[in-house]
Amino acid sequence: MVVLCGGWMLPVQTYAVASGEFAAWTGVRVNWQVDKRLKFRGTFQARTQYGLKEMERERLNVGLNYRVLPLMQLKGYYELQYRDRGKAGWKIGHRYQAGFVVSGPVRDFKLGWRELFQHTFIGGGKEAQLRSRLQAVYEPADWCLHPYFSIESFQPVGGEAFFSLPRVRYRPGVQWILSRRTMLDVYYCRQYDVKRCLNVLGINLEITL
């Protein structure tokens, strides 16, 4: 299997888990447009695991988006995590993210390409990854429901592992415009992973101040 991501044709290994387990991700995001270029973003999210039976993670992500060009924004975030690490128990983790997104309208579609480098420190270990995402949103001006689809890959940074894709997410969903300042994002995410595969039902509330 081959995935086109960020202009590169990359091989994706075959995953052993065909069906996967179910999980739920719920969150709230707050956006504050400081000025015409700078935007603050804060997100809180909770995740379940093992067929919705147990909590897997809680995370708080805060950061800034800065529009350097009409179609391009720079992004930088800090994330505090509290995660179940299996036999090691629950651990506090720290994650730093930096990258860019290029997006713009094509008729009734909004197309976007995002590259995000993230470095995670948790339980005495660390992990560096490059997250690449392509997304298309169908958003006619007179619709309050905007269907979308995205594909996101996670690539380890450093050494030969960079040319592997241990995780890929396929995410169809619908953005429901509730009002001028609130939006509900309801989605299904199929995550292919070398350790375990997930079928995720997600819902996020987005508020713009």
N, CA, C and O of each residue as an XYZ file, in Angstrom:
836
protein
N       0.853     -1.198      0.000
C       0.000      0.000      0.000
C       0.880      1.236      0.000
O       1.895      1.277      0.695
N       0.492      2.268     -0.792
C       1.291      3.479     -0.904
C       0.415      4.670     -0.560
O      -0.733      4.747     -0.999
N       0.951      5.602      0.224
C       0.228      6.810      0.602
C       0.986      8.016      0.091
O       2.202      8.107      0.263
N       0.276      8.950     -0.538
C       0.863     10.203     -0.968
C       0.692     11.208      0.144
O      -0.437     11.547      0.499
N       1.797     11.700      0.710
C       1.693     12.624      1.835
C       2.774     13.674      1.735
O       3.962     13.353      1.716
N       2.364     14.932      1.671
C       3.334     16.012      1.588
C       4.162     15.949      0.320
O       5.304     16.408      0.289
N       3.571     15.367     -0.748
C       4.295     15.293     -2.005
C       5.189     14.077     -2.132
O       5.876     13.940     -3.144
N       5.211     13.191     -1.153
C       6.065     12.008     -1.162
C       5.216     10.762     -1.296
O       4.152     10.668     -0.684
N       5.668      9.807     -2.084
C       5.020      8.509     -2.183
C       5.688      7.600     -1.167
O       6.861      7.257     -1.316
N       4.948      7.205     -0.131
C       5.531      6.439      0.958
C       4.839      5.098      1.106
O       3.612      5.025      1.042
N       5.620      4.019      1.306
C       5.006      2.713      1.510
C       4.418      2.603      2.904
O       5.007      3.088      3.870
N       3.255      1.967      3.014
C       2.622      1.727      4.300
C       2.585      0.231      4.531
O       2.089     -0.519      3.689
N       3.109     -0.211      5.674
C       3.144     -1.620      5.946
C       1.758     -2.186      6.187
O       0.831     -1.448      6.520
N       1.613     -3.493      6.021
C       0.350     -4.166      6.245
C       0.145     -4.357      7.736
O       1.051     -4.817      8.431
N      -1.042     -4.009      8.240
C      -1.321     -4.081      9.666
C      -2.010     -5.396      9.991
O      -2.886     -5.862      9.263
N      -1.590     -5.978     11.105
C      -2.069     -7.304     11.476
C      -3.499     -7.271     12.012
O      -4.247     -8.233     11.838
N      -3.886     -6.163     12.668
C      -5.209     -6.079     13.278
C      -6.199     -5.576     12.239
O      -6.073     -4.454     11.751
N      -7.187     -6.405     11.898
C      -8.110     -6.061     10.824
C      -9.322     -5.280     11.339
O      -9.759     -4.328     10.693
N      -9.866     -5.670     12.485
C     -11.093     -5.053     12.971
C     -10.807     -3.897     13.921
O     -11.328     -2.799     13.723
N      -9.989     -4.121     14.952
C      -9.647     -3.068     15.887
C     -10.684     -2.881     16.968
O     -11.787     -3.422     16.889
N     -10.324     -2.112     17.978
C     -11.228     -1.847     19.090
C     -11.893     -0.493     18.912
O     -11.482      0.311     18.075
N     -12.934     -0.250     19.718
C     -13.669      1.001     19.641
C     -13.201      1.964     20.732
O     -12.838      1.557     21.835
N     -13.222      3.241     20.389
C     -12.841      4.290     21.331
C     -13.708      5.511     21.066
O     -14.335      5.621     20.013
N     -13.739      6.430     22.031
C     -14.471      7.687     21.877
C     -13.552      8.838     22.261
O     -12.865      8.785     23.280
N     -13.548      9.878     21.432
C     -12.773     11.083     21.711
C     -13.749     12.250     21.777
O     -14.485     12.495     20.822
N     -13.763     12.972     22.891
C     -14.638     14.132     23.047
C     -13.803     15.328     23.485
O     -12.873     15.196     24.281
N     -14.148     16.497     22.953
C     -13.336     17.654     23.294
C     -14.058     18.974     23.101
O     -15.131     19.044     22.501
N     -13.434     20.020     23.631
C     -13.902     21.402     23.480
C     -12.718     22.255     23.052
O     -11.644     22.180     23.649
N     -12.913     23.059     22.029
C     -11.850     23.959     21.550
C     -12.344     25.393     21.605
O     -13.481     25.680     21.229
N     -11.491     26.294     22.074
C     -11.800     27.717     22.144
C     -10.809     28.480     21.273
O      -9.597     28.325     21.423
N     -11.324     29.302     20.366
C     -10.509     30.146     19.491
C     -10.727     31.610     19.850
O     -11.855     32.051     20.071
N      -9.627     32.351     19.901
C      -9.705     33.787     20.152
C      -8.861     34.494     19.102
O      -7.636     34.365     19.092
N      -9.518     35.241     18.218
C      -8.819     35.976     17.168
C      -8.270     37.262     17.764
O      -8.996     38.245     17.912
N      -6.986     37.253     18.106
C      -6.359     38.403     18.762
C      -6.338     39.608     17.830
O      -6.700     40.714     18.233
N      -5.915     39.397     16.581
C      -5.998     40.412     15.533
C      -6.157     39.676     14.207
O      -6.404     38.470     14.197
N      -6.019     40.382     13.092
C      -6.301     39.755     11.800
C      -5.287     38.671     11.434
O      -5.555     37.860     10.548
N      -4.126     38.641     12.099
C      -3.112     37.629     11.796
C      -2.963     36.580     12.894
O      -2.698     35.415     12.599
N      -3.128     36.972     14.141
C      -2.806     36.114     15.277
C      -4.062     35.537     15.919
O      -5.019     36.261     16.192
N      -4.050     34.219     16.161
C      -5.179     33.549     16.810
C      -4.674     32.629     17.915
O      -3.738     31.854     17.719
N      -5.313     32.731     19.083
C      -5.046     31.808     20.186
C      -5.992     30.627     20.087
O      -7.161     30.789     19.737
N      -5.485     29.429     20.399
C      -6.322     28.231     20.380
C      -6.048     27.382     21.603
O      -4.894     27.103     21.926
N      -7.113     26.968     22.288
C      -6.983     26.070     23.430
C      -7.952     24.906     23.279
O      -9.115     25.104     22.926
N      -7.474     23.682     23.547
C      -8.286     22.482     23.375
C      -8.158     21.566     24.578
O      -7.053     21.298     25.050
N      -9.286     21.088     25.071
C      -9.284     20.016     26.069
C      -9.974     18.806     25.457
O     -11.038     18.928     24.850
N      -9.350     17.620     25.622
C      -9.908     16.401     25.045
C      -9.745     15.233     25.998
O      -8.735     15.118     26.692
N     -10.761     14.359     26.025
C     -10.708     13.114     26.793
C     -10.908     11.947     25.832
O     -11.714     12.027     24.905
N     -10.159     10.852     26.062
C     -10.240      9.683     25.187
C     -10.475      8.428     26.013
O      -9.953      8.283     27.118
N     -11.280      7.514     25.446
C     -11.509      6.226     26.081
C     -10.761      5.134     25.308
O     -10.226      5.379     24.227
N     -10.736      3.933     25.878
C     -10.088      2.793     25.245
C     -10.801      1.505     25.662
O     -11.726      1.533     26.474
N     -10.362      0.377     25.096
C     -10.904     -0.943     25.410
C     -12.423     -0.968     25.250
O     -13.156     -1.316     26.175
N     -12.877     -0.590     24.050
C     -14.306     -0.639     23.785
C     -15.113      0.319     24.615
O     -16.213     -0.020     25.052
N     -14.594      1.522     24.849
C     -15.261      2.603     25.592
C     -15.330      2.337     27.093
O     -16.021      3.065     27.805
N     -14.635      1.316     27.596
C     -14.777      0.916     28.995
C     -13.897      1.716     29.950
O     -14.264      1.893     31.112
N     -12.737      2.207     29.486
C     -11.796      2.875     30.378
C     -11.298      4.167     29.753
O     -11.288      4.321     28.532
N     -10.885      5.095     30.611
C     -10.232      6.306     30.137
C      -8.814      5.975     29.690
O      -8.109      5.194     30.329
N      -8.415      6.580     28.590
C      -7.053      6.364     28.077
C      -6.179      7.610     28.194
O      -4.966      7.522     28.379
N      -6.829      8.782     28.081
C      -6.023     10.014     28.048
C      -6.887     11.226     28.300
O      -8.057     11.268     27.920
N      -6.287     12.220     28.951
C      -6.839     13.565     29.007
C      -5.718     14.512     28.613
O      -4.571     14.337     29.026
N      -6.055     15.511     27.814
C      -4.996     16.407     27.346
C      -5.504     17.840     27.228
O      -6.668     18.082     26.908
N      -4.603     18.782     27.494
C      -4.868     20.203     27.347
C      -3.813     20.776     26.415
O      -2.618     20.712     26.702
N      -4.260     21.334     25.303
C      -3.371     21.837     24.266
C      -3.636     23.321     24.065
O      -4.774     23.716     23.810
N      -2.603     24.148     24.175
C      -2.748     25.588     23.975
C      -1.642     26.083     23.052
O      -0.526     25.564     23.063
N      -1.975     27.106     22.247
C      -0.953     27.631     21.347
C      -1.472     28.758     20.481
O      -2.551     29.299     20.719
N      -0.681     29.106     19.465
C      -0.978     30.245     18.603
C      -0.871     29.857     17.131
O      -0.036     29.040     16.743
N      -1.737     30.464     16.326
C      -1.643     30.405     14.865
C      -1.327     31.814     14.370
O      -1.946     32.783     14.808
N      -0.355     31.927     13.449
C       0.008     33.237     12.911
C      -0.034     33.176     11.389
O       0.677     32.384     10.771
N      -0.877     34.022     10.789
C      -1.037     34.021      9.344
C       0.066     34.874      8.707
O       0.077     36.097      8.843
N       0.982     34.216      8.017
C       2.094     34.922      7.380
C       1.775     35.288      5.939
O       2.333     36.245      5.402
N       0.868     34.522      5.302
C       0.427     34.766      3.939
C      -1.087     34.528      3.881
O      -1.636     33.882      4.774
N      -1.760     35.029      2.864
C      -3.211     34.811      2.798
C      -3.622     33.341      2.890
O      -4.691     33.042      3.421
N      -2.800     32.420      2.388
C      -3.156     31.005      2.393
C      -2.301     30.174      3.347
O      -2.404     28.947      3.344
N      -1.466     30.809      4.156
C      -0.517     30.054      4.982
C      -0.477     30.571      6.412
O      -0.398     31.777      6.647
N      -0.533     29.639      7.369
C      -0.399     29.965      8.787
C       0.735     29.150      9.402
O       0.966     27.999      9.030
N       1.432     29.765     10.344
C       2.396     29.059     11.178
C       1.716     28.685     12.487
O       0.868     29.426     12.986
N       2.092     27.520     13.051
C       1.445     27.016     14.259
C       2.482     26.630     15.300
O       3.548     26.112     14.966
N       2.162     26.888     16.574
C       3.015     26.446     17.670
C       2.172     26.171     18.898
O       1.386     27.023     19.312
N       2.327     24.950     19.508
C       1.480     24.542     20.621
C       2.286     23.845     21.716
O       3.341     23.259     21.476
N       1.745     23.937     22.915
C       2.219     23.122     24.043
C       1.054     22.293     24.532
O      -0.077     22.774     24.604
N       1.334     21.031     24.871
C       0.272     20.134     25.324
C       0.686     19.423     26.610
O       1.791     18.892     26.718
N      -0.222     19.426     27.576
C      -0.057     18.685     28.829
C      -0.963     17.464     28.775
O      -2.164     17.586     28.535
N      -0.383     16.280     29.000
C      -1.132     15.031     28.895
C      -1.138     14.282     30.220
O      -0.209     14.396     31.019
N      -2.199     13.515     30.438
C      -2.273     12.561     31.534
C      -2.771     11.261     30.917
O      -3.946     11.151     30.568
N      -1.874     10.262     30.778
C      -2.147      9.108     29.939
C      -1.937      7.797     30.682
O      -1.109      7.697     31.587
N      -2.708      6.799     30.276
C      -2.546      5.435     30.769
C      -1.431      4.770     29.980
O      -1.543      4.594     28.766
N      -0.344      4.395     30.671
C       0.808      3.780     30.015
C       0.884      2.283     30.283
O       1.970      1.706     30.342
N      -0.266      1.669     30.442
C      -0.302      0.224     30.637
C       0.249     -0.186     31.983
O      -0.200      0.303     33.020
N       1.229     -1.088     31.973
C       1.810     -1.590     33.210
C       2.509     -0.500     34.011
O       2.651     -0.620     35.228
N       2.942      0.555     33.343
C       3.617      1.660     34.028
C       2.643      2.579     34.746
O       3.059      3.440     35.522
N       1.342      2.402     34.494
C       0.341      3.238     35.150
C       0.137      4.568     34.444
O       0.590      4.763     33.316
N      -0.547      5.473     35.117
C      -0.840      6.793     34.560
C       0.369      7.712     34.716
O       0.971      7.790     35.788
N       0.716      8.410     33.628
C       1.874      9.294     33.619
C       1.491     10.661     33.054
O       0.589     10.787     32.226
N       2.209     11.679     33.530
C       2.068     13.029     32.989
C       3.076     13.209     31.867
O       4.253     12.883     32.028
N       2.625     13.722     30.738
C       3.493     13.945     29.601
C       3.433     15.373     29.104
O       2.476     16.102     29.365
N       4.473     15.758     28.382
C       4.565     17.094     27.790
C       4.827     16.935     26.299
O       5.646     16.114     25.886
N       4.128     17.724     25.500
C       4.293     17.654     24.046
C       4.440     19.060     23.480
O       3.730     19.987     23.870
N       5.385     19.190     22.546
C       5.616     20.463     21.867
C       5.386     20.244     20.374
O       5.856     19.262     19.800
N       4.657     21.172     19.755
C       4.319     21.043     18.339
C       4.610     22.354     17.613
O       4.385     23.438     18.150
N       5.112     22.238     16.384
C       5.357     23.411     15.550
C       5.204     23.006     14.094
O       5.590     21.902     13.709
N       4.638     23.901     13.278
C       4.470     23.560     11.874
C       3.729     24.639     11.122
O       3.707     25.802     11.526
N       3.114     24.229     10.004
C       2.388     25.180      9.165
C       1.199     24.486      8.529
O       1.139     23.258      8.458
N       0.255     25.294      8.068
C      -0.874     24.794      7.295
C      -1.093     25.730      6.116
O      -1.076     26.952      6.261
N      -1.299     25.135      4.949
C      -1.645     25.875      3.732
C      -3.056     25.458      3.356
O      -3.315     24.270      3.160
N      -3.977     26.416      3.251
C      -5.367     26.081      2.943
C      -6.003     27.214      2.162
O      -5.596     28.372      2.257
N      -7.018     26.846      1.383
C      -7.722     27.851      0.607
C      -8.917     27.255     -0.108
O      -9.025     26.034     -0.223
N      -9.835     28.117     -0.600
C     -11.052     27.640     -1.261
C     -10.804     27.271     -2.718
O     -10.033     27.920     -3.424
N     -11.484     26.208     -3.146
C     -11.556     25.823     -4.553
C     -13.023     25.557     -4.853
O     -13.532     24.467     -4.591
N     -13.702     26.564     -5.405
C     -15.152     26.539     -5.577
C     -15.818     26.342     -4.214
O     -15.631     27.162     -3.315
N     -16.601     25.254     -4.048
C     -17.285     25.030     -2.774
C     -16.467     24.198     -1.798
O     -16.966     23.822     -0.737
N     -15.229     23.909     -2.140
C     -14.371     23.114     -1.269
C     -13.308     24.002     -0.616
O     -12.872     25.000     -1.190
N     -12.902     23.613      0.596
C     -11.735     24.189      1.235
C     -10.696     23.077      1.372
O     -10.926     22.091      2.073
N      -9.564     23.235      0.708
C      -8.515     22.231      0.704
C      -7.381     22.673      1.608
O      -7.023     23.851      1.628
N      -6.808     21.730      2.363
C      -5.743     22.079      3.302
C      -4.658     21.029      3.368
O      -4.922     19.831      3.271
N      -3.433     21.497      3.534
C      -2.253     20.636      3.736
C      -1.549     21.132      4.986
O      -1.181     22.304      5.069
N      -1.354     20.236      5.975
C      -0.710     20.610      7.227
C       0.491     19.719      7.508
O       0.421     18.499      7.359
N       1.596     20.343      7.917
C       2.782     19.624      8.374
C       3.073     20.079      9.802
O       3.194     21.275     10.066
N       3.186     19.119     10.721
C       3.356     19.445     12.130
C       4.428     18.538     12.735
O       4.294     17.315     12.720
N       5.484     19.139     13.262
C       6.492     18.376     13.993
C       6.112     18.366     15.465
O       5.810     19.414     16.037
N       6.125     17.183     16.086
C       5.796     17.103     17.506
C       6.844     16.287     18.250
O       7.356     15.287     17.747
N       7.146     16.740     19.461
C       8.122     16.082     20.335
C       7.431     15.829     21.673
O       6.984     16.765     22.336
N       7.349     14.556     22.064
C       6.622     14.162     23.264
C       7.565     13.593     24.298
O       8.432     12.780     23.975
N       7.401     14.019     25.557
C       8.184     13.510     26.677
C       7.210     12.958     27.712
O       6.370     13.694     28.229
N       7.321     11.648     28.021
C       6.413     11.040     28.989
C       7.043      9.780     29.579
O       7.622      8.968     28.858
N       6.922      9.628     30.895
C       7.403      8.426     31.569
C       8.877      8.155     31.390
O       9.283      6.993     31.372
N       9.691      9.178     31.257
C      11.117      8.999     31.068
C      11.537      8.739     29.636
O      12.732      8.652     29.353
N      10.576      8.613     28.720
C      10.886      8.407     27.310
C      10.535      9.622     26.482
O       9.903     10.558     26.972
N      10.946      9.608     25.223
C      10.630     10.716     24.322
C      10.397     10.175     22.918
O      10.893      9.110     22.551
N       9.635     10.929     22.150
C       9.243     10.503     20.813
C       9.115     11.730     19.924
O       8.452     12.700     20.291
N       9.745     11.692     18.764
C       9.651     12.774     17.784
C       8.971     12.240     16.533
O       9.345     11.188     16.012
N       7.968     12.974     16.055
C       7.209     12.535     14.891
C       6.873     13.722     13.995
O       6.783     14.863     14.446
N       6.690     13.416     12.715
C       6.190     14.386     11.750
C       4.778     13.965     11.360
O       4.571     12.859     10.861
N       3.812     14.842     11.588
C       2.416     14.571     11.271
C       2.037     15.336     10.007
O       2.125     16.563      9.957
N       1.617     14.593      8.993
C       1.247     15.183      7.708
C      -0.233     14.915      7.453
O      -0.685     13.776      7.564
N      -0.986     15.955      7.114
C      -2.427     15.794      6.921
C      -2.901     16.516      5.674
O      -2.527     17.663      5.429
N      -3.735     15.831      4.879
C      -4.449     16.421      3.758
C      -5.935     16.391      4.086
O      -6.442     15.381      4.573
N      -6.641     17.500      3.819
C      -8.052     17.572      4.189
C      -8.845     18.336      3.137
O      -8.370     19.319      2.569
N     -10.070     17.861      2.889
C     -10.997     18.548      1.992
C     -12.329     18.709      2.708
O     -12.881     17.738      3.225
N     -12.848     19.939      2.739
C     -14.136     20.249      3.372
C     -15.064     20.817      2.301
O     -14.702     21.741      1.574
N     -16.268     20.248      2.215
C     -17.278     20.760      1.288
C     -18.158     21.734      2.055
O     -18.911     21.319      2.937
N     -18.076     23.034      1.734
C     -18.747     24.046      2.537
C     -19.427     25.119      1.675
O     -18.959     26.256      1.621
N     -20.526     24.762      1.003
C     -21.317     25.792      0.305
C     -21.796     26.857      1.294
O     -22.061     26.561      2.459
N     -21.900     28.069      0.825
C     -22.203     29.199      1.710
C     -23.554     29.065      2.402
O     -23.713     29.550      3.522
N     -24.531     28.420      1.770
C     -25.868     28.347      2.352
C     -26.113     27.049      3.110
O     -27.254     26.776      3.484
N     -25.090     26.246      3.349
C     -25.229     24.994      4.102
C     -24.763     25.203      5.537
O     -23.802     25.931      5.787
N     -25.454     24.555      6.483
C     -24.991     24.572      7.870
C     -24.254     23.277      8.223
O     -23.639     23.186      9.285
N     -24.313     22.269      7.333
C     -23.574     21.022      7.506
C     -22.490     20.931      6.442
O     -22.777     20.981      5.246
N     -21.240     20.796      6.886
C     -20.110     20.750      5.964
C     -19.383     19.410      6.100
O     -18.606     19.237      7.039
N     -19.611     18.467      5.201
C     -18.894     17.190      5.264
C     -17.431     17.368      4.881
O     -17.084     18.240      4.084
N     -16.577     16.522      5.465
C     -15.156     16.616      5.160
C     -14.510     15.238      5.240
O     -15.093     14.287      5.760
N     -13.299     15.156      4.716
C     -12.504     13.934      4.804
C     -11.042     14.337      4.918
O     -10.580     15.254      4.239
N     -10.314     13.629      5.799
C      -8.885     13.892      5.933
C      -8.126     12.583      6.064
O      -8.673     11.577      6.518
N      -6.863     12.605      5.663
C      -5.950     11.492      5.868
C      -4.689     12.055      6.509
O      -4.136     13.052      6.045
N      -4.237     11.402      7.590
C      -3.088     11.901      8.346
C      -2.114     10.759      8.607
O      -2.520      9.664      8.997
N      -0.842     11.017      8.392
C       0.201     10.029      8.644
C       1.132     10.518      9.740
O       1.333     11.721      9.911
N       1.700      9.569     10.483
C       2.665      9.850     11.545
C       3.980      9.165     11.174
O       4.023      7.945     11.017
N       5.053      9.950     11.034
C       6.348      9.399     10.656
C       7.367      9.662     11.762
O       7.513     10.807     12.191
N       8.073      8.639     12.236
C       9.141      8.873     13.207
C      10.238      9.735     12.587
O      10.520      9.619     11.395
N      10.843     10.582     13.376
C      11.917     11.465     12.918
C      13.249     10.942     13.450
O      13.415     10.734     14.652
N      14.188     10.734     12.539
C      15.513     10.262     12.934
C      15.767      8.837     12.495
O      14.981      7.937     12.789
N      16.888      8.629     11.777
C      17.269      7.283     11.375
C      16.396      6.733     10.263
O      15.639      7.467      9.626
N      16.511      5.440     10.039
C      15.767      4.788      8.972
C      14.273      4.714      9.263
O      13.476      4.506      8.348
N      13.882      4.881     10.527
C      12.463      4.789     10.888
C      11.639      5.877     10.218
O      10.413      5.772     10.163
N      12.293      6.937      9.700
C      11.561      8.028      9.059
C      10.764      7.534      7.856
O       9.727      8.107      7.522
N      11.239      6.482      7.208
C      10.584      5.999      5.995
C       9.522      4.948      6.282
O       9.065      4.266      5.365
N       9.124      4.808      7.541
C       8.023      3.925      7.896
C       6.827      4.765      8.306
O       6.980      5.938      8.646
N       5.642      4.177      8.278
C       4.426      4.859      8.717
C       3.749      3.991      9.766
O       2.885      3.180      9.435
N       4.136      4.154     11.041
C       3.541      3.303     12.072
C       2.087      3.622     12.371
O       1.405      2.831     13.023
N       1.593      4.778     11.902
C       0.209      5.149     12.195
C      -0.357      5.998     11.058
O       0.287      6.931     10.578
N      -1.574      5.653     10.639
C      -2.293      6.420      9.620
C      -3.734      6.561     10.074
O      -4.331      5.599     10.556
N      -4.299      7.754      9.923
C      -5.683      8.014     10.301
C      -6.490      8.464      9.087
O      -6.089      9.364      8.349
N      -7.649      7.808      8.900
C      -8.620      8.210      7.894
C      -9.845      8.738      8.637
O     -10.407      8.050      9.490
N     -10.253      9.955      8.309
C     -11.275     10.606      9.130
C     -12.342     11.304      8.287
O     -12.115     12.418      7.814
N     -13.500     10.672      8.092
C     -14.650     11.373      7.528
C     -15.493     11.973      8.653
O     -15.610     11.391      9.731
N     -16.069     13.124      8.393
C     -16.881     13.756      9.430
C     -17.760     14.860      8.871
O     -17.783     15.114      7.667
N     -18.484     15.512      9.777
C     -19.377     16.613      9.412
C     -19.188     17.747     10.411
O     -19.209     17.532     11.623
N     -19.003     18.952      9.890
C     -18.964     20.149     10.720
C     -20.347     20.801     10.687
O     -20.826     21.208      9.629
N     -20.978     20.893     11.850
C     -22.330     21.438     11.964
C     -22.217     22.849     12.526
O     -21.833     23.030     13.681
N     -22.549     23.843     11.719
C     -22.471     25.242     12.122
C     -23.705     25.572     12.953
O     -24.795     25.739     12.406
N     -23.543     25.667     14.262
C     -24.667     25.934     15.156
C     -25.025     27.413     15.198
O     -26.199     27.778     15.265
N     -24.001     28.257     15.159
C     -24.207     29.706     15.162
C     -22.950     30.349     14.593
O     -22.026     29.664     14.155
N     -22.934     31.677     14.609
C     -21.769     32.384     14.053
C     -20.492     32.092     14.845
O     -19.388     32.215     14.316
N     -20.648     31.704     16.122
C     -19.478     31.505     16.978
C     -19.312     30.072     17.501
O     -18.369     29.798     18.243
N     -20.200     29.170     17.132
C     -20.098     27.794     17.635
C     -20.256     26.797     16.493
O     -21.039     27.007     15.567
N     -19.493     25.707     16.579
C     -19.527     24.669     15.565
C     -19.329     23.323     16.243
O     -18.513     23.203     17.157
N     -20.067     22.308     15.805
C     -19.951     20.957     16.326
C     -19.343     20.075     15.245
O     -19.830     20.026     14.115
N     -18.268     19.377     15.611
C     -17.567     18.483     14.691
C     -17.842     17.047     15.125
O     -17.418     16.628     16.202
N     -18.554     16.293     14.281
C     -18.876     14.896     14.562
C     -18.180     14.042     13.507
O     -18.321     14.303     12.313
N     -17.427     13.021     13.935
C     -16.616     12.286     12.966
C     -16.411     10.829     13.372
O     -16.635     10.433     14.516
N     -15.977     10.057     12.388
C     -15.487      8.694     12.594
C     -14.032      8.676     12.156
O     -13.701      9.211     11.098
N     -13.164      8.074     12.943
C     -11.749      7.981     12.603
C     -11.320      6.525     12.620
O     -11.496      5.829     13.621
N     -10.763      6.070     11.521
C     -10.181      4.729     11.453
C      -8.673      4.884     11.546
O      -8.040      5.420     10.636
N      -8.098      4.413     12.650
C      -6.660      4.547     12.883
C      -5.979      3.193     12.723
O      -6.266      2.243     13.451
N      -5.074      3.129     11.758
C      -4.250      1.934     11.564
C      -2.932      2.142     12.292
O      -2.253      3.147     12.083
N      -2.572      1.192     13.146
C      -1.392      1.324     13.990
C      -0.700     -0.031     14.072
O      -1.353     -1.074     14.020
N       0.633     -0.010     14.200
C       1.365     -1.274     14.293
C       1.061     -2.002     15.599
O       1.231     -3.219     15.672
N       0.612     -1.280     16.636
C       0.322     -1.909     17.923
C      -1.136     -2.329     18.029
O      -1.432     -3.453     18.435
N      -2.051     -1.430     17.664
C      -3.469     -1.742     17.693
C      -4.194     -0.757     16.799
O      -3.773      0.388     16.635
N      -5.290     -1.224     16.225
C      -6.092     -0.377     15.354
C      -7.348      0.078     16.098
O      -7.888     -0.648     16.933
N      -7.797      1.280     15.783
C      -8.928      1.865     16.493
C     -10.030      2.274     15.534
O      -9.773      2.721     14.416
N     -11.270      2.110     15.999
C     -12.446      2.700     15.377
C     -12.949      3.765     16.351
O     -13.481      3.441     17.412
N     -12.781      5.020     15.989
C     -13.037      6.115     16.921
C     -14.301      6.869     16.524
O     -14.461      7.266     15.370
N     -15.190      7.060     17.486
C     -16.328      7.957     17.331
C     -15.988      9.242     18.079
O     -15.714      9.206     19.279
N     -16.005     10.369     17.385
C     -15.565     11.610     18.001
C     -16.560     12.729     17.890
O     -17.347     12.784     16.945
N     -16.528     13.638     18.871
C     -17.360     14.825     18.852
C     -16.598     15.962     19.529
O     -16.111     15.814     20.650
N     -16.501     17.090     18.841
C     -15.797     18.260     19.366
C     -16.704     19.487     19.238
O     -17.357     19.690     18.214
N     -16.729     20.284     20.280
C     -17.427     21.569     20.250
C     -16.388     22.670     20.105
O     -15.446     22.746     20.894
N     -16.556     23.529     19.095
C     -15.610     24.615     18.847
C     -16.300     25.958     19.075
O     -17.369     26.224     18.526
N     -15.677     26.787     19.885
C     -16.238     28.087     20.253
C     -15.261     29.186     19.848
O     -14.069     29.102     20.144
N     -15.756     30.197     19.186
C     -14.935     31.333     18.785
C     -15.337     32.558     19.597
O     -16.499     32.966     19.592
N     -14.377     33.133     20.286
C     -14.664     34.289     21.139
C     -14.635     35.587     20.337
O     -14.855     36.662     20.894
